[in-house]
Amino acid sequence: MTSLAGAGIAALALVDCAEPTQIVVEVYSDACPGTKGQAINQTGIAVGNAESIDNKPPSALRDGCQRAPGVGTLTIYPSGSNDDEVAIKVVAGVDTTPDRCLAPGYAGCIAHRRVMRFVPHTTQRAIVRLSLACLNRICPAGKTCDDGLCKDENDLLPDGGTRADAETQEAGISPDSGADAGVVDPCIGCKGECTNGACNVNCGTVNCGTGNLCAPTLPCTITCPETGDCNDVTCTTTAKCTVRCGNGRTACGQVSCNAQECDVRCDGNDSCNGDGGIRLDAGTTAKLACNGNKACRFASCNAAVCQLSCDPAGGPNLACPDPGSRPCTPTSNCTAWNTPQ
């Protein structure tokens, strides 16, 4: 999740001097990490009403787990009356991502729903336990999976327990979790749009942050059109990685490509002039094109074939101003390593 801490999903109520009206959702799981290699990839929380919560997409996301067995926390506030009923849906993607955890089957996911009511000027806690026993499990309407059993949402206590007189039944198996159950969605890890077997990340429209932006087995294209869009770009995939840094000054800071093939292009003055430089580790060919005054501060290449073009190549504003920091390994075939395009 970008954060499951301190984020209000609903609109904030008017602030006064009394204690706030709020519910603090605490999420825990035995998939942090789980058994048999099963672990949470990402968790999402959606807030709404009981009638529409199943079809509501997550509004807050968190990657992995905070500290086992804790996933994270989220504070929610009433958007209307401070004694309204609220439905909370928590979905953890194990074999997929939360945006693909779809009702009614929730294949590849652990899904948990809770119905509560705000208490005026009171902070309530709602403890949610996401159990691997609920992976690929479904329950009838009005019930939710808790430790492999279907329980009425109103029978779940704020501390994560269940009312003593609650009726339960074994959760059913998702109809979408047959032969494909346990097969990891190849799109997991893509921070942008994953379509037609490729990952496309436009850091001008999504917050790319830091770390790997790509799915581990799919071709990936990362676009950084403006200044500061990509302070730290990491592309790790067994396929091809393409990085396009736009015309804005330092559109890209550090660029690290660890892929079968790397293709990085820095268009515009100072477009790739960050302190981290450009590091190309490709299984086959690594290409770097620097087009603009001081477009690339420094670069290093470790690939079977390294191809670098610098335009302009001479004078005080040459595109690659530090030739000493562009080493080629002895086994590399470095071509056009400091020549105009």
C-alpha positions, -999 to +999 in steps of 0.1 A: +000+000+000+012+034-006+002+036+030-021+018+052-013+043+080-028+076+087-048+078+054-085+088+055-106+071+028-138+090+033-140+127+035-129+142+068-156+153+092-156+187+107-129+191+133-137+201+168-121+197+202-137+164+210-121+130+203-123+122+166-149+099+152-128+072+135-121+035+130-085+023+129-082-008+108-053-031+118-045-059+093-026-090+102-018-122+082-002-156+084+011-149+049+038-125+061+055-146+048+033-176+043+038-213+041+046-233+010+060-202-007+027-183-005+030-147+006+011-115+002+023-094-027+001-064-021-029-056+001-057-031-006-086-016+015-119-003+002-145+015+022-182+020+013-217+006+021-226-030+025-246-031-007-218-020-030-186-029-012-179-061-032-175-042-064-156-012-050-119-011-059-092-006-032-085+030-023-053+024-003-025-001-011+005-015+006+033-037-008+042-068+012+040-067+050+051-041+075+065-065+100+053-101+104+025-108+111+015-071+107+004-059+072-004-023+081-030+001+095-055+025+080-077+052+097-111+059+082-135+087+090-172+091+083-182+110+052-217+117+064-232+113+098-208+104+126-229+073+135-232+059+100-227+022+092-196+015+071-185-016+052-148-024+050-132-047+024-096-059+028-081-079-002-046-094-002-032-104-036-013-137-032-013-150-068-024-117-083-028-080-073-056-063-053-070-046-084-076-080-099-092-094-067-127-095-081-160-106-066-175-131-063-147-156-066-117-135-055-094-160-072-058-157-062-067-135-032-076-135+005-108-114+009-123-102+042-153-079+047-164-062+079-195-041+087-193-016+116-209+016+127-191+048+137-195+059+173-195+097+177-163+111+192-148+076+196-118+059+182-126+022+174-102-005+164-110-032+138-086-061+137-086-080+105-068-113+102-061-125+066-057-162+068-042-184+040-071-207+048-092-181+030-071-181-002-094-188-032-123-192-008-158-177-012-188-171+011-225-163+006-237-127+005-235-111+040-208-134+052-170-133+050-142-158+052-124-159+085-098-187+091-114-208+064-149-204+077-178-183+065-191-160+093-217-133+093-200-100+090-219-087+120-207-116+142-170-105+139-158-085+169-135-055+167-107-074+183-108-100+155-127-126+175-162-140+168-194-139+189-198-171+209-233-178+194-222-172+158-231-197+132-203-207+108-199-229+077-168-240+057-159-216+030-163-227-006-137-230-033-136-202-059-147-215-093-118-196-109-092-213-088-091-247-105-062-256-129-048-221-128-048-219-090-013-211-076-001-197-110+014-164-104+000-135-124+029-123-147+017-087-143+026-087-105+053-060-100+043-038-129+037-003-115+019+009-146-005-006-171+000-043-179-017-052-212-010-075-241+019-092-223+039-060-216+043-036-188+041+002-196+049+026-169+044+064-175+060+082-146+043+114-157+009+100-147+017+076-119+040+081-089+069+058-097+087+063-064+118+041-061+127+005-067+118-019-095+089-007-117+085-037-139+071-072-139+099-098-136+092-117-168+076-092-192+090-066-216+088-032-199+088+004-211+094+032-186+086+068-197+099+098-177+087+129-197+094+157-173+118+170-146+120+148-115+096+122-129+122+094-123+146+101-095+155+064-092+145+040-121+151+003-117+140-021-144+146-058-136+131-083-160+141-114-180+128-096-211+136-063-227+136-030-208+132+003-225+136+036-207+128+070-223+139+101-204+123+133-217+133+168-223+131+180-187+163+187-167+171+155-147+140+138-160+158+107-149+182+104-120+197+070-114+188+044-140+196+008-133+187-018-160+191-055-152+173-072-181+180-095-211+182-064-232+185-027-222+176+003-243+179+037-226+175+070-243+181+105-227+166+132-249+173+168-240+198+189-221+207+174-187+179+148-191+199+120-174+223+140-152+216+126-118+242+115-092+234+078-096+243+077-132+232+050-157+241+013-150+234-012-178+236-049-170+221-068-199+223-104-209+226-095-246+227-059-258+227-027-239+220+005-258+224+041-245+216+072-266+224+106-250+210+134-271+215+169-256+240+190-238+253+170-208+225+146-213+243+118-195+265+124-165+281+090-165+272+055-174+286+020-170+279-011-191+282-048-184+267-067-213+276-089-242+274-059-265+274-023-253+264+005-277+266+041-266+260+072-287+266+107-275+254+137-295+270+162-292+303+144-287+327+172-282+332+206-266+322+218-232+286+206-235+293+171-248+264+147-241+286+123-221+309+146-201+328+120-181+343+093-204+363+079-175+332+066-158+320+046-188+340+014-184+335-017-204+342-051-190+371-069-207+346-095-221+323-068-236+322-057-271+319-019-268+308-002-300+304+035-308+312+042-271+317+079-275+308+089-310+280+111-325+248+093-334 
